[in-house]
Each structure stands twice: as C-alpha cells, then as structure tokens.
Amino acid sequence: MEQQHSNKTQQKSRINTKIALQITLPLILFATISIQLSKNLCFKKAPTPTMNLYLEQQVKTINPRAIIKRCDLFSGQWIPNPDAPYYTNNSCGVIQEHQNCMKFERPDIGFMKWRWKPNDCDLPIFNANLFLEIVRNKSLAFLGDSVARNHMQSLICLLSQVESPTDVSNSKDDNFKRWHFETYNFTLAILWSPYLVKAQDNDPNGKTGKSFYGLYLDEPDEVWKAQIDEFNYIIISAGHWFFRPIIYYENRHFMGCRYCEIDNLTEYSLTFGYRNAFRTAFRAILEKESFKGTVYMRTFAPAHFEGGDWEHGGDCTRKRPYNTTEVTLEGENLDLYKTQMEEFKEAQKLGAKRGLRFRLLDMTQLMLMRPDGHPSKYGRPAKYNDIWPSDCVHWCLPGPIDSWNDFLLEMIKTEGFDTEIPSLGK
C-alpha cells in the first residue's frame, strides 16, 4: 500500500512539473522576445499594438535626471558607425535634388558612416519609434532658412522608416511645408524666415546672393509669429543669409548697411544685424502670451568652402571628419556663435521668469568638424558643374545632419530640465 502511495505521489509530482514547465517556458520565451524587440526598435517596420504599449511604458518610465548626468553632449568626437545610414534616397521621398548625393553618384560613402560620441557619456542613435511615441499628439516647427528645412527633411526621412507622413501643406512652396503622421497625430512644419525679422528684397531681379535685402531689425517676421501658437516645439536657427548685402532699418528709418560698398553709408558689422535679429525674434516669442511651447535654438552650422568662396571656385572635397585638434572655431564663425549664445542665454533667463523653456542644440563646433558632409557638386547633373557653384552649405541626405536628430530626441527625453550652457570664453 505504501509503495502504491509512493508511486502515485511521484506520478503527481511529474505531472505538476510538466504543468509548471508548460506555464513558465512560454513566459520565459515571451520575456526573451520582449527584450530582443527592445534592442531592435530603431528603424524597423511600424510598431504593432504590443510594441506601442511597450514604448508607451518606456516613455512613462524615462527619468530625465538619470539621463542628463550633467554630461556635456556637445563636447566629443566623431567615431565610426558602420550601421549607418538608416535610410536611402529610395526609401525617403522628401530629399531635394541639391541634397541627393546618392542620386548624383557621389563616389564615396564614408561620410554617412559616423556618429557623435560625447566625451563623458553616450548619445544613443535616433530611435524613430520612441521619438514618435514621445511626440504623440504634438507638433514641431523648424523656423529658419534652407538649412532648417534640410534638418526637417532629415527628420522626416528617419521617421518614415516607421510611418510615411501625409503632406497637409496649404502651399506647394517647399518653404512652407507641413507633414502629418496620422497614427501618432504628430505634425512637422517648416516656417521659412531666413532672417527671422521682417525682410524685403530691394532688388528682386538681382543676382542670387547679391541683391540687397532690407531688414527691419526691430520687427519680427509676422508670418511665423502668427503661427507659433500651433506648435509644442520650435527649433529656431539662422545664419548663412546674413553674409549677403543687407540694408538695416529701425523704427522704419534707414540706419546703414552690411556689404554695401557704397560711399557715405554707415557700414555695420556682421554680428550687428545677427544679434538684433535673434534679440527681436526671442522678444516676440517671450511677449506672445499665448505661446506655451518649448524653444530650441540650433546654433550656426559653418560652411566649408576651400580654395575660394561659393562664387569663386570654392569647394568641399574632404572625405572624412576633422578630429578635435585639426580645426578651430574662429573668425566670423566664432563671432556668430558667440552672438547667438549671448542672446540665447538672455532669452533663457527671461523665459524662466515667464515659465517658457529655452533649450540649446549646440551644433556649431561638431559640424565644423564635418567638411566631408556637403553635396559639393553631387547635388545636380554633372553637365552643370561648370555653371553652378559647389554647395558647401547644405548637407547630403543621408549624411551628418541626421545626427542632429540624435541630439533632438535626447533633449526632448530630458524635457523639463535645464541645459548647461558652455563657457563662451573671451
């Protein structure tokens, strides 16, 4: 009888073990799959409902203080990234011809295979799924010139690996485009304003880059000012247009000019108009009580002409980034950078009193190190090479500008905490 009871006990134990294994093995398998999915979120197909739930939980558990760790994201170096690029000119439909270096057969591809590595921490590669979850039901506008548009198109290309947006623009003008990601109810827009303030082309039939623009330095551009209330995030930038001939006005009265080369006219410095344009733009944002969003200032990204300027044979033919000892921020690039930073710090201080968040995307030094990332002559058919100047201002897509979105995601993840401003030096 005892032997029979023992046999029954052993049999029952085996049955319980099998049941336990049947229950636990699927749980282990599910956990393993979930971990693997979390490691491979970047640039895959659109997330399933389970994936969305997982990402929503990740967003809720982000600890901004743990992310920041007082690390200066903008001090570091470019390191190889063999996994890049994360899209091509075939997978992204918003790349303009003059940035489509793949289409026009740029022979080297190394310029696409670098990422930024801060000295004291790591900067994760852009995760399109996570970004879209964070900005669900929100909107973002790029305010500035064609480099701002270049940045927006880079972001669209990266996000398109998850979902292709719909063009909901009210205009066919590429300078005023809006794109909507329906699944996430997220809108992207470009608000064209290369000077940020009211501007008038005083010679619309003149040669490109040589016509005199009139800038009303104390009046913001009403086109963007009237629209910023619609956006949760604004990325403001400007720079390259200030190298053109400019006439300055204040209180609607003529003041002087820049690059006029006309006798008896007061000639102002490059930074005079630049400083006043940012000051006026920031003041307009601060005084607009209905605006409740976050302002990111993206600092000036230098051009890389060598052997002459853009209309005198200058070109950019380097094939790799500079390291930190090969190039120095100096001259007009340094002047513009310091001017921006000074105006930004003042706006950030005033914004804090009003409850407005001003954040910094400090791209100047790290993009100074990327002379290899411009289209050069690979933004047009070869037959135009002797007619059109090389482009050493904009950035190939895909290319180094994609890294700006690594910073953008990291900044949005840490929203609500101050960004430490680096020293400006003397």
Protein Blocks (a to p, Z undefined) as FASTA:
>chain_A
ZZmmmmmmmmmmmmmmmmmmmmmmmmmmmmmmmmmmmmmmgopacddfklmmmmmmmmmm
pcfklmnnopafkgccddddfkbccbdfklpckbcfklmmmlnopabfklmmccdddfkb
ccddddfklmmmmmgoiacddeddfklmmmmmmmmmmmmmmoccddfbfbfbfklccddd
fklopacdddddfkopacddfblmbcehiaccdddfkbccfklmmmmmmpmbdcdddfjl
mmpccdddeehiafbdehklpghiacddfklmmmmmmmmmmmmmmmmmkbcbdcdddddd
ddfdehiafknopacfbfbdcdfklpccehjllmmmmmmmmmmmmmmmmmmmnopacddd
dfklmmmmmmmlpgklmnccfklmmmpccdfkbccdddfklmmmmmmmmmmmmgoiacdd
ddebZZ
